Amino acid sequence: MNNFITTASGRIDKILATELDVSRNQVEKLIKDGLVLCQY
């Protein structure tokens, strides 16, 4: 599990793709699979 805090703003898929060094398609799958939690 990866946990991180960021002050970046914008689309969550773009932010996660950059932070995790994966493609936006991979991030989309993580989100669809319920593996992404966003708290603010």
Residue pairs with C-beta under 8 A, 6 or more apart in sequence:
2 20
4 19
6 15
6 19
8 15
12 27
12 31
12 36
12 38
13 24
13 27
13 28
13 31
14 24
16 22
16 27
16 30
16 36
17 23
17 24
17 26
17 27
20 26
20 27
27 36
30 36
